[in-house]
Amino acid sequence: MAIPIKNITRTTYIPKGSVEHIVSPSTAEKGTHLSSIALMGISYLRPGYLVVRTPGYPHHVLLMIRRGILHFRNRPSEDSEEVFSSGSMLFLPADTWYLYTADEPLELVWFHLEPKAAEWHFLGDMEGFHDRAVDLECLRSLISVLYRESNATLKDESGLSWYGFRMIELLLRRILKRFVPEADHVKRVRTLFDSIELSLEKQWTVTAMARQAGISPSALYVVSRTCFGVSPMARLHELRMNAAANLLRNTTYKLDAIASMVGLGCGFSLSRAFRKFHGISPRDYRNNCCRKNERLHELM
């Protein structure tokens, strides 16, 4: 597909008749901690769809082609063009130049990943790659559920949004880690914190963490700093605060109940820790989320 490129800048062109179901796990409102996924969605695109990214674009992009043909370039010259068909997956790193377009109907499942988030530290300076898409239908189904939930009048009180988002995050990590070789002790620490996230109510110590990972406390500290950019206890605190925020946003549980679920004992301890971490009280955070949902429903 020949496209003349002359001094082209960052561009997105979505032809009329295209439909996009977009989910934004994070918000710009005060008190929201950095999300690992900036945006994700399912796009049903008409011929003529075009995206150009230039150095400076802040997110990693993962594309999965469910239907159609995608034309891709990693530099402006036409001889760099590659063609990818249904079932293909492309990883496009942040801060790089690339272009992709379609001249026939195209269905994409896509994710914009936040490079600074601890979940993606293992990617480092990884270059772009392509492969067969893995877990495409599962990821698509999860996004569809989250999209319907985000537009529902009555919110699910079971924390569906948080669990759906976390499942997507874990699936993406599993997919991407296949392309990043890691030492055994690093894998052990990642597995450890995946386990901890499912049992935040326990009173974890560095000694207990190191014992479960099968490494020394000093080694755990070093690997945690490398993988997540923080100490083991700081990483545990991040997981607790993010879980608390999602429970406040997606359920009506009282503070004492949420505190117990995330291992902080009582509502007072949770309130103090939450304000220090997120810069807002749990009550105000929940109220802000409710007001935002009400504004969205008024616009629909």
C-alpha positions as CSV (number, residue, x, y, z in Angstrom):
1,M,0.0,0.0,0.0
2,A,1.8,3.1,-1.2
3,I,1.4,6.2,1.1
4,P,3.4,9.3,0.3
5,I,4.9,10.6,3.6
6,K,6.3,14.1,3.6
7,N,7.2,15.7,6.9
8,I,4.3,13.8,8.5
9,T,3.7,14.3,12.3
10,R,1.8,12.4,14.9
11,T,-1.5,11.6,13.3
12,T,-4.6,9.5,13.9
13,Y,-7.3,9.3,11.2
14,I,-10.4,7.2,11.9
15,P,-12.8,7.0,8.9
16,K,-16.5,7.7,9.3
17,G,-18.5,4.6,10.2
18,S,-15.7,3.2,12.4
19,V,-16.7,2.2,15.9
20,E,-14.4,2.1,19.0
21,H,-15.1,0.6,22.4
22,I,-12.5,2.3,24.6
23,V,-11.8,1.6,28.3
24,S,-9.7,3.9,30.4
25,P,-8.7,2.2,33.7
26,S,-7.2,5.4,35.0
27,T,-8.6,8.9,35.4
28,A,-7.1,12.3,35.5
29,E,-8.9,13.2,38.7
30,K,-6.9,13.9,41.9
31,G,-6.0,10.9,44.0
32,T,-5.7,8.3,41.2
33,H,-2.5,6.4,41.3
34,L,-0.6,5.6,38.1
35,S,-2.3,2.9,36.1
36,S,-0.2,0.3,34.2
37,I,-2.6,0.6,31.2
38,A,-3.4,4.1,30.0
39,L,-6.1,3.0,27.4
40,M,-7.4,-0.2,25.9
41,G,-10.1,-1.0,23.5
42,I,-11.7,-2.8,20.6
43,S,-11.8,-1.0,17.3
44,Y,-14.0,-1.8,14.3
45,L,-12.4,0.3,11.6
46,R,-13.3,1.3,8.0
47,P,-10.8,1.4,5.1
48,G,-8.5,4.4,5.3
49,Y,-7.7,4.1,9.0
50,L,-4.3,5.6,9.7
51,V,-2.0,6.1,12.7
52,V,1.4,7.7,12.8
53,R,3.4,7.9,16.0
54,T,6.6,10.0,16.3
55,P,9.3,10.0,18.9
56,G,7.9,11.4,22.1
57,Y,4.7,9.3,22.2
58,P,4.8,8.2,25.9
59,H,3.2,4.7,25.7
60,H,4.1,1.3,24.6
61,V,1.4,0.0,22.2
62,L,0.3,-3.6,21.8
63,L,-1.9,-4.4,18.8
64,M,-3.7,-7.6,18.1
65,I,-5.4,-8.1,14.7
66,R,-8.7,-10.0,15.0
67,R,-9.8,-9.5,11.4
68,G,-8.4,-7.8,8.3
69,I,-5.0,-6.7,7.1
70,L,-2.7,-4.1,8.7
71,H,0.0,-2.3,6.7
72,F,2.9,-1.3,9.0
73,R,6.2,0.8,8.7
74,N,8.8,1.4,11.3
75,R,10.4,4.3,9.2
76,P,9.0,6.7,6.6
77,S,10.5,5.0,3.5
78,E,8.0,2.9,1.6
79,D,10.5,-0.1,1.4
80,S,10.1,-0.7,5.1
81,E,6.4,-1.7,4.8
82,E,5.3,-5.0,6.2
83,V,1.8,-6.6,6.0
84,F,0.2,-8.4,9.0
85,S,-3.0,-10.5,8.8
86,S,-5.6,-11.7,11.3
87,G,-4.1,-13.4,14.3
88,S,-1.0,-11.2,14.4
89,M,0.3,-9.2,17.3
90,L,2.7,-6.2,17.2
91,F,4.5,-4.6,20.2
92,L,5.5,-1.0,19.4
93,P,7.7,0.6,22.0
94,A,7.2,4.2,23.3
95,D,9.2,7.0,21.9
96,T,9.7,5.5,18.4
97,W,8.4,6.3,14.9
98,Y,5.9,4.0,13.2
99,L,2.9,4.0,11.0
100,Y,0.1,1.6,10.4
101,T,-2.9,1.7,8.2
102,A,-5.6,-0.4,6.6
103,D,-7.3,-0.4,3.1
104,E,-10.0,-2.8,4.1
105,P,-12.2,-3.3,7.2
106,L,-10.1,-4.0,10.2
107,E,-10.8,-5.2,13.8
108,L,-8.1,-4.4,16.4
109,V,-7.8,-5.3,20.1
110,W,-5.2,-2.8,21.5
111,F,-3.5,-1.6,24.6
112,H,-1.5,1.5,25.5
113,L,0.9,0.6,28.3
114,E,2.4,3.1,30.8
115,P,6.2,2.4,30.6
116,K,6.8,3.9,34.1
117,A,4.4,1.5,35.8
118,A,6.1,-1.2,37.9
119,E,4.2,-3.9,36.0
120,W,6.2,-3.2,32.8
121,H,9.7,-2.6,34.3
122,F,10.8,-5.9,32.8
123,L,10.3,-4.6,29.3
124,G,13.2,-2.1,29.8
125,D,14.4,-0.9,26.4
126,M,12.9,-3.8,24.5
127,E,12.6,-3.2,20.7
128,G,9.5,-3.7,18.7
129,F,8.5,-7.2,17.7
130,H,5.6,-9.2,16.1
131,D,4.3,-12.7,16.6
132,R,1.1,-14.6,16.7
133,A,-1.5,-13.1,19.0
134,V,-2.0,-15.1,22.2
135,D,-5.2,-15.0,24.4
136,L,-6.8,-12.7,21.8
137,E,-10.4,-13.9,22.4
138,C,-10.0,-13.9,26.1
139,L,-8.6,-10.3,26.2
140,R,-11.3,-9.2,23.8
141,S,-14.1,-10.7,26.0
142,L,-12.6,-9.0,29.1
143,I,-12.5,-5.6,27.4
144,S,-16.1,-6.1,26.3
145,V,-17.2,-6.8,29.8
146,L,-15.3,-3.8,31.2
147,Y,-16.8,-1.5,28.5
148,R,-20.3,-2.6,29.3
149,E,-19.7,-2.2,33.0
150,S,-18.2,1.3,32.5
151,N,-21.4,2.3,30.7
152,A,-23.9,0.6,33.0
153,T,-26.3,2.6,35.0
154,L,-26.1,0.3,38.0
155,K,-22.5,-0.6,39.0
156,D,-21.6,-4.1,40.0
157,E,-20.7,-4.2,43.7
158,S,-18.4,-7.3,43.5
159,G,-15.4,-5.4,42.2
160,L,-15.9,-6.8,38.7
161,S,-14.0,-3.9,37.0
162,W,-11.0,-4.3,39.2
163,Y,-10.8,-8.0,38.8
164,G,-11.3,-7.8,35.0
165,F,-8.6,-5.1,34.7
166,R,-6.2,-7.1,36.8
167,M,-6.8,-10.3,34.8
168,I,-6.0,-8.3,31.6
169,E,-2.9,-7.0,33.2
170,L,-1.7,-10.5,34.2
171,L,-2.5,-11.9,30.8
172,L,-0.5,-9.1,29.1
173,R,2.5,-9.7,31.4
174,R,2.4,-13.4,30.7
175,I,2.3,-12.7,26.9
176,L,5.1,-10.1,26.9
177,K,7.4,-11.9,29.3
178,R,7.8,-14.7,26.7
179,F,9.9,-12.2,24.8
180,V,12.1,-11.0,27.7
181,P,14.5,-13.6,29.2
182,E,14.7,-13.4,33.0
183,A,17.0,-14.9,35.5
184,D,15.5,-17.5,37.9
185,H,15.6,-15.3,41.0
186,V,13.8,-12.5,39.1
187,K,11.0,-15.0,38.1
188,R,10.8,-16.1,41.7
189,V,10.2,-12.5,42.9
190,R,7.6,-11.8,40.3
191,T,5.8,-15.0,41.2
192,L,6.0,-14.0,44.8
193,F,4.3,-10.7,44.3
194,D,1.7,-12.2,42.1
195,S,0.9,-14.5,45.0
196,I,1.0,-11.7,47.5
197,E,-1.5,-9.7,45.5
198,L,-4.0,-12.5,46.0
199,S,-3.4,-12.6,49.7
200,L,-3.0,-9.0,50.8
201,E,-4.9,-9.6,54.0
202,K,-1.8,-11.5,55.4
203,Q,0.7,-9.7,57.6
204,W,3.7,-10.0,55.3
205,T,7.2,-9.4,56.4
206,V,10.4,-9.2,54.3
207,T,11.5,-12.5,56.0
208,A,8.3,-14.2,55.1
209,M,8.5,-13.0,51.5
210,A,12.1,-14.1,51.1
211,R,11.3,-17.5,52.5
212,Q,8.4,-18.0,50.1
213,A,10.6,-16.8,47.1
214,G,13.5,-19.1,48.2
215,I,16.0,-16.3,48.3
216,S,17.7,-14.2,51.0
217,P,16.1,-11.0,52.3
218,S,19.0,-9.0,50.9
219,A,18.6,-10.6,47.4
220,L,14.9,-9.9,47.6
221,Y,15.5,-6.2,48.2
222,V,17.9,-6.0,45.3
223,V,15.6,-7.8,42.9
224,S,12.5,-5.9,44.0
225,R,14.3,-2.6,43.3
226,T,15.3,-3.9,39.9
227,C,11.8,-5.2,39.0
228,F,9.6,-2.6,40.6
229,G,11.8,0.3,41.4
230,V,11.0,0.1,45.1
231,S,11.8,-2.0,48.2
232,P,9.7,-5.2,48.9
233,M,7.6,-3.5,51.6
234,A,7.0,-0.5,49.4
235,R,5.8,-2.8,46.6
236,L,3.5,-4.5,49.1
237,H,2.2,-1.1,50.1
238,E,1.6,-0.1,46.4
239,L,-0.4,-3.3,45.9
240,R,-2.5,-2.6,49.0
241,M,-3.2,1.0,48.1
242,N,-4.1,0.1,44.5
243,A,-6.4,-2.7,45.7
244,A,-8.1,-0.3,48.2
245,A,-8.6,2.3,45.5
246,N,-10.3,-0.3,43.2
247,L,-12.5,-1.6,45.9
248,L,-13.6,2.0,46.8
249,R,-14.3,2.7,43.2
250,N,-16.1,-0.5,42.3
251,T,-17.9,-1.6,45.5
252,T,-19.9,-0.2,48.4
253,Y,-17.9,-2.0,51.1
254,K,-17.2,0.0,54.3
255,L,-13.7,1.2,55.1
256,D,-13.2,-1.4,57.9
257,A,-14.1,-4.2,55.5
258,I,-11.7,-2.9,52.8
259,A,-9.0,-2.4,55.3
260,S,-9.3,-6.0,56.4
261,M,-9.2,-7.2,52.8
262,V,-6.0,-5.4,52.0
263,G,-4.2,-6.1,55.3
264,L,-4.4,-2.7,57.0
265,G,-6.4,-3.7,60.0
266,C,-9.0,-1.0,60.5
267,G,-10.6,1.9,58.6
268,F,-8.6,4.5,60.5
269,S,-5.3,2.9,59.4
270,L,-6.5,2.6,55.8
271,S,-7.7,6.2,55.7
272,R,-4.4,7.6,57.0
273,A,-2.3,5.4,54.6
274,F,-4.6,6.1,51.6
275,R,-4.5,9.8,52.0
276,K,-0.7,9.8,52.3
277,F,-0.3,7.5,49.2
278,H,-3.0,8.9,46.9
279,G,-3.3,12.5,48.2
280,I,-7.0,12.2,49.0
281,S,-9.1,10.6,51.7
282,P,-11.0,7.3,50.9
283,R,-14.3,9.0,51.3
284,D,-13.5,11.9,48.9
285,Y,-12.0,9.4,46.4
286,R,-15.2,7.3,46.4
287,N,-17.4,10.4,46.1
288,N,-15.3,11.8,43.2
289,C,-15.7,8.5,41.4
290,C,-19.5,8.5,42.0
291,R,-19.8,12.1,40.7
292,K,-17.7,11.2,37.6
293,N,-20.0,8.2,36.9
294,E,-23.1,10.4,37.3
295,R,-21.7,13.0,34.8
296,L,-21.0,10.3,32.3
297,H,-24.5,9.0,32.6
298,E,-25.9,12.5,32.0
299,L,-23.9,12.7,28.8
300,M,-25.1,9.4,27.5
